[in-house]
Amino acid sequence: MRGRKSEKRKSSRILAFLSLVVIILTSIGLTAQSNAKKVNLGLDLQGGFEVLYQVEPLRDGQTIDETAVKATADTIGRRINILGVSEPVITVESGNRIRVELAGVKDQESARKVLSTQANLTIRDVDDKILLDGSDLQENGASQGFDQNSKPIVNLKLKDGDKFGNITADVSKRGTGKNLMVIWMDYNEGDSFKAESAKANPKYISAPQVTQTINSKDVQITGNFTVKEAKNMAALLNSGALPVKLTEVYSNSVGAQFGTDALNQTVLAGAIALGIICLFMLVIYRVPGFVASVMMVAYVYITVVFFNMISGVLTLPGIAALILGVGMAVDANIIMYERIKEEVRAGYPLKKAYLDGAKQSLWTIFDSQFTTVIAAIVLFIFGTSSVKGFATMLLLSILVSFITAVFGTRLLLSLLVNSNFFNNKPGYFGVNKKDISENKFGVNSLSLHTKFEGISFTKHMKKFFAFSIAIMVAGSISLGIFKLNLGIDFSSGTRIDISSNSELNIEQVKQDLGELNIKDDKIVLSPDKKQATVHSKDSFGQDKSIEIKEFFSKKYEKDANLSVVSPIIGKELAKNAMYALIYASIGIILYVAFRFEWRMGLTSVIALLHDVAVIIFMTSILRLEVDITFIAAILTIVGYSINDTIVTFDRIREHMRHEKVLTSKEQIYKLVDVSLRQTLTRSINTVLTVIITVVVMLLVGSSSIYTFNVALLIGLVFGLYSSLFVAAQLWAVLKVRELNKKGKIEIKVRQSQKERKENDKVLV
């Protein structure tokens, strides 16, 4: 009877597991497409342009304050309605700046003209004296119409017809050639009707002759308008004149085809990476690997749903953060699975191994991911628009990966473990029976054997330190000689991305640039030679940028992308990047010192700064372009490379609790060696899954984030190196010094009441 109940319980839990898996995957399958369509794509994924304006005084004595900047932003917002662009992003930034992002806009050149035009209409006499200006117009009094010959005109309604009558009476009495009312849009000093080129000036509209007094509020402006030009002028006048001068300090223009290609390439790379990681987990961890694969799919789905809920705008770096999050979600599972395998190999029953493994890994997962949260928050604070998007997605990814790995995975895995179906079947959890011993984790945990018994990490620590110092010296020399290959994000200038259906060559591109009077600093061809990237030290204004885009788009019948950065922006980006690195490092060292001890915090940060330095040195040697995504990669590594270090330190701390007191250098070295050996598989597998993701992104993903992926790959490899061969050994050196001063070290277990309670239960 008891056996029948046991079988029934076993079947019901496996059935519950299968039902949950089917419900999860079916729900995702039925709603994934509709949720994907709701995602707001950034301009780098659907085309469009971004411009950052510096708000400056229009006239002497004018004060630019918060109210003036906001009024200008409101006027720009009304103008965007003219363009019919859906969901524009207008942000007022510090330093009296306004950032405008228009994703999906088809006619980028017209949009730029509409945004920056002052819309300050003036009617003057032939001596350039103002007779009427925009303040004399009725609100929304401009409209497009047609004259008697069906030519487009602009109709105006004035506030005071008598004033217009007095002006026309005065002008009509002047002699021939003097009885003109000259109409200007955005008249500036230097513009003059007396100049021979006045009628060629794009600000000049027309100069009708006045032969009689006109007592009317209704005025017509005639000129050689198209219907579109007349409509735009009327709409601009109704939107109001900009109360200030707008100067472009940064702009980025992306063609629709560029955006579509980048999106398709990156999504394909993400799908391939997810498939490879799922296969890896199934091979290494068997049944738990299947659970992790299900939750990885759920992770991607839930992240997209949450992203839609907060009305986020998805950019190319944002997709990179989402895919990177897949690796982080796997990391959390690997940390728990390796601990469960460790308990099984120590001879514990599966159920107890699961309970202990889940309990012991909980805070390790939290600590390792919280350090990445610190870096993501710093990125969000100091980053520009695309980097903020990356940081937002990274923060969301960490939250969702923690939810799916800690709650989702444990719920499904607990059903399988408690079904008792896998009792005495360690192979289903990736453990060979011959590896099971009776050495329990606890008092004699330093005697636990692993397959890495022959490796001594502390024995060769001086060699590792010497190698790291050699890297620092060689890298410093290289950096001093070659410098960094700064992109326009930091050095200022213009980047032009040219596309063609046929192969390009450098001589041909140079000839094109000569026709445009552009001095190139560097020209780089893509591997297929159908794309060329031009770097120029000159920062071009709006008119020149439009001319460049129109030239290349017309010649090669494909959109050209432009990114223009003024010197002031380049300097600010460099300064903010430095601040971000400093604050992220301080935040991490404080947190690790609080959770562990100050020596672990200090050595962790030394190790991650070692990784950052290596990335910078390798970037110099490989001549990679340092752009804003490079900073995102650096700060991601700052938060991520410390993960393995924390896993090791967590194991060292656990052993120290059992040791109680440290009395010799050999004991400290053994503590480090055993901890590193026991966590070596975990460290390698956690980094390997993210490396898989980054390599796939390099091979299949968009070239727009090539630098980001290379920097990330270098950081991951050396992050593993520093965790294994630098951080723990440095801690051992500091601990030995403490021992020499004190004679012996008594271990004080720092653990809050809340943490003790949490460690006494498992979240399922």
C-alpha angles and dihedrals in degrees: 000000000000090000090053091052090047092052090047091051091048092051094045093054094047088047090050089051093050091045092053092048092050092047092049096047095041092050090050092047094051097047105028095091095049091048091048090054091054093059113112107228121214123233092263088062102042103020128254135117143272125206132183115206127200108216110223135172116278093207139015115285095020114137120218109211136156092275093054092049092049091048089052091049089051091051090050089050091055090049093052087061086063089060094051092229113161121227101357117188115225116177129182108216133190117275094047094289134145122202117202121191119187111181119189096015108150102198101047095169094055090046092055091050092050093048099049100035110112092218087210104152117198130178111205140174123245090273089059093250113150114248099167135001140182093285089068092062124096116244109273087358097137123092139161118249144150132255127224090280092052092250117145115259138169117243118209131193115208126209094225121035092182091058090053089048092054092048094049091046090055095044094046091059092059120097127266111294090022098065094081131120106210114207118208134178114209097354113197134188108280094037111111137165088219091065116099091231095050095111091050090055109106089218091062113093109173144312110222119192117241116212101161145023114278114200100187142112090216117087131175125211113204129189141129092297130160115216090255093051092049092049092048092049092050091047092048092051090050092048089058135245116288106253092214144035117268119210120188111231096166135014136170124190122190125186118229092241092052089053095048093048092048091050095048093046094048095045090049090050090050093051092049092047091049091051093049092048091050090052091048092052093048093051096045102035104022110194096014087047090058090051090050091050092053091049092047090058088047089049093057092046096047092046091055091047092051091045090055091048092059090044092239123179111231116222132179092262086048091059088048088054090049092052091044086053089060088063091048092050089053090048091060090052093046092052090055097039094050090051091050090049089049091054092046091050088051088062101257120142114260095252094052091042089054094047094047094041093050092046097047094045097050098084092037089059091046094049095046094050097041091063088058088050089058091054092046092052091051089049090053093050097047102027130100123236100288092040090049087054090052091048092048092052091044092053091047091047092053092050094048094042089054091049095047095042098043102034107018098042093044093049093054095039093049090057090055095044094047092049086073088218092121097046111132089008102103091158090075087062095047098261124125115221091229089062093059115105136170096244104121124210108246132056093012095034092126087064093058111122125224133181088258096063094128094059119097113187098180095047091070099033093119089056091051091048090048091050092051092047089050090053090050093050095044091045092049091051091048092048091049092052104036100024119199121306094236117200121217090269087076106019098041125232135097133304117199120193110200123193129193138176089227133047119285129209131202094244091054093049091048089054090052091050090050090057088054093045091239121149110215123213095189139356120201124187123208118241091261090045091228093110130052129190116206123197119199127179090217120094109216128210128233098275094048092046090054091048091052094049093047092048096053095037090053096043099046098025091232132100117265120214123221131194118183124186126182120219092252092059093048091054093047092050091052091048093048091048090055092048091048092053093047095047093044090052092048092048093050095046091050093049095046091045090052095046096040121003135298094258091057090046092050096046091045091057092044088054094049092046085051088055093047091050091050091051091051093047093048090047089055093047094046091043092231115173112253107221135154093280088058089064089050089053092049093052092044089056090046088060098034107040090061090064095085091043090055092048089055094044090048089057092046090051090049092052091047090057089059095042092053093189136036116212108163144036090238090057091053092047091049089050090056096043095050093045092051093047092049093050098036096099090046092050094048095046095047092053093039093060092054091044088055089054094048094046091052089048089052094049100039108012131091119295088224090081097036093118090049092054096045092049090048092050092050090047094050094051094047091039088062090046094052092046092053102035109022118028101047093041092051088051089052090053092051091045092052089052089052089049092051090054097045103031090226136019120225112205116234111196108224106203128142122228089245092052091049090053092047092050090053092064137040123229107237 
